[in-house]
């Protein structure tokens, strides 16, 4: 069979694609399913309660993924979103791609999330005084204290997680040392209003 | 009961006892119903091609691609997954089940009868659009058995959890209720326009509805199944079951399932699996479908739409005159876009479905020895249903459905477990219906739709309030961007709904092209 010119062009295009598929880009593609839930550039998707994870400190992401993999997070009842993340953590651990996933998230274009809630910012500021020693005055976090940044996160997710600490859905597992610290301090945010107000204040931090 | 019975009251009563079929028949008899049917849009051929990007290669996307591409539209379908079809998904030997946390491979034997329909599995006779495409695309159909009165009903709340035949539950409970109705109906309680003659007819109706004896008492009926099937001896009726036990079960709420509009006989299925429908479309438009292309951004522009997607780890940007977007709304909410705020707000307003299914390959078709050929056994346990295949009858092996949950809590409960534990739970529950059930299981597949890659949800969970508030907004195009899929229909969870949404969108595109004089009449 004699190949016509346009067939050759087709073969070359196919060849280019094959090369692309085999290269490093291929490895990156493997984590596209992170974006499925966490949205474009992992900037979060409230639609399925998947928080923004781009821009989150790699050490904190690793620890949480390890927690999901070990069943420290995502196991207790009343945490549907956590239940969905649990198996993903396990899979990443099992396939030994957990750190590569964290690295991949670090390459994405993080953008500040749009605030989704309103609260009493002045009241929130007072409450936030209890948070500063670990999370910093600007919510910038402090790795030596194992405290992640709070500024620039999905505000609705902060509300959910604070409520989870309050209900013992998070931080109750005895292996969750840092979660236990949060469990202890959550008493300073006794109700829904306190949580909303403190997150409204965190929304003003840059 | 000393109330009067109006027409509407009678219909409600008939519905409670006889299911919607009884209501339907009664309403037809009273002349209250009419029927209407939507036509497939007649798309005009274009004089100058228009570029159409279809986001998602499920049923709505493939329908639109098929209809538009043959009328001169330049169509490309971007599909995020490694496969086309969306929730129309059939698995066989070696097939991948792409669940985000628990990827699985189907280990059924290699055999054309051993397949499992993970999504849609049945087609009612009035789903005209789908049936027309089946005919046009050479998708061979066979009968599907949905309602089988010989299958089991099991509920821990009645008879100590012992299963009974569906025919016994239905016949005895209807007999009991019909007897009560006959006793409580009085001619003087009938209001106009009910006449004395109506009253007599109504009593006859109730008598036949409940298989009552000439004195309007329920003393058992062969509809419940005979006590023995020895045809050399006189017929022996079963003793009616205790009505108070029957009424303990919430099965009464699903008893009429096989009589509902979409579930009543005659139902059909494609020979060899529901994905033969997808294969039929792909024979026509497969060359237009690009797989593994996950959309990241959509920008509606003055004259068209720009779409950015990831393929092989690269970002690719494409422009089109029209975009037909079938991406599940709950995923669309996480994509970059410039939609109006009030439109995008709808994406997060409609909850996603969390239906869950299990399929088991059984080494023996043990249910046939129990006189069950196709159909559904119902249980009030998490697994909710067992389906028996109507194809491959009397062959050695069969793939049956071992769980199909409608309740999102049950779906979540299964989804949290690793596949092996899902099977364990489903087998333990199945044992209550078929003792020794687990010993027949050779391999299984599980589909947690809300954890499936590129879907993360089953049918959108609309309700009356949501429909009222959001449907029109989401159905109305933004510029040349149209939202599609069964999610934008009044029939979510059905392929017919997906096709209706596609027809609706392409009819609008056709109207625009005709009005800009870029079309020649078909």
Boltz contact constraints between the chains, C-beta under 6 A:
constraints:
  - contact:
      token1: [A, 20]
      token2: [B, 312]
      max_distance: 6.0
  - contact:
      token1: [A, 21]
      token2: [B, 312]
      max_distance: 6.0
  - contact:
      token1: [A, 25]
      token2: [B, 312]
      max_distance: 6.0
  - contact:
      token1: [A, 25]
      token2: [B, 313]
      max_distance: 6.0
  - contact:
      token1: [A, 25]
      token2: [B, 314]
      max_distance: 6.0
  - contact:
      token1: [A, 28]
      token2: [B, 313]
      max_distance: 6.0
  - contact:
      token1: [A, 29]
      token2: [B, 312]
      max_distance: 6.0
  - contact:
      token1: [A, 29]
      token2: [B, 313]
      max_distance: 6.0
  - contact:
      token1: [A, 32]
      token2: [B, 294]
      max_distance: 6.0
  - contact:
      token1: [A, 32]
      token2: [B, 310]
      max_distance: 6.0
  - contact:
      token1: [A, 33]
      token2: [B, 100]
      max_distance: 6.0
  - contact:
      token1: [A, 33]
      token2: [B, 453]
      max_distance: 6.0
  - contact:
      token1: [A, 39]
      token2: [B, 334]
      max_distance: 6.0
  - contact:
      token1: [A, 40]
      token2: [B, 296]
      max_distance: 6.0
  - contact:
      token1: [A, 40]
      token2: [B, 335]
      max_distance: 6.0
  - contact:
      token1: [A, 40]
      token2: [B, 336]
      max_distance: 6.0
  - contact:
      token1: [A, 45]
      token2: [B, 333]
      max_distance: 6.0
  - contact:
      token1: [A, 45]
      token2: [B, 334]
      max_distance: 6.0
  - contact:
      token1: [A, 46]
      token2: [B, 348]
      max_distance: 6.0
  - contact:
      token1: [A, 47]
      token2: [B, 330]
      max_distance: 6.0
  - contact:
      token1: [A, 47]
      token2: [B, 333]
      max_distance: 6.0
  - contact:
      token1: [A, 47]
      token2: [B, 347]
      max_distance: 6.0
  - contact:
      token1: [A, 47]
      token2: [B, 348]
      max_distance: 6.0
  - contact:
      token1: [A, 48]
      token2: [B, 330]
      max_distance: 6.0
  - contact:
      token1: [A, 48]
      token2: [B, 456]
      max_distance: 6.0
  - contact:
      token1: [A, 80]
      token2: [B, 412]
      max_distance: 6.0
  - contact:
      token1: [A, 83]
      token2: [B, 416]
      max_distance: 6.0
  - contact:
      token1: [A, 84]
      token2: [B, 451]
      max_distance: 6.0
  - contact:
      token1: [A, 87]
      token2: [B, 101]
      max_distance: 6.0
  - contact:
      token1: [A, 87]
      token2: [B, 102]
      max_distance: 6.0
  - contact:
      token1: [A, 88]
      token2: [B, 100]
      max_distance: 6.0
  - contact:
      token1: [A, 88]
      token2: [B, 101]
      max_distance: 6.0
  - contact:
      token1: [A, 91]
      token2: [B, 101]
      max_distance: 6.0
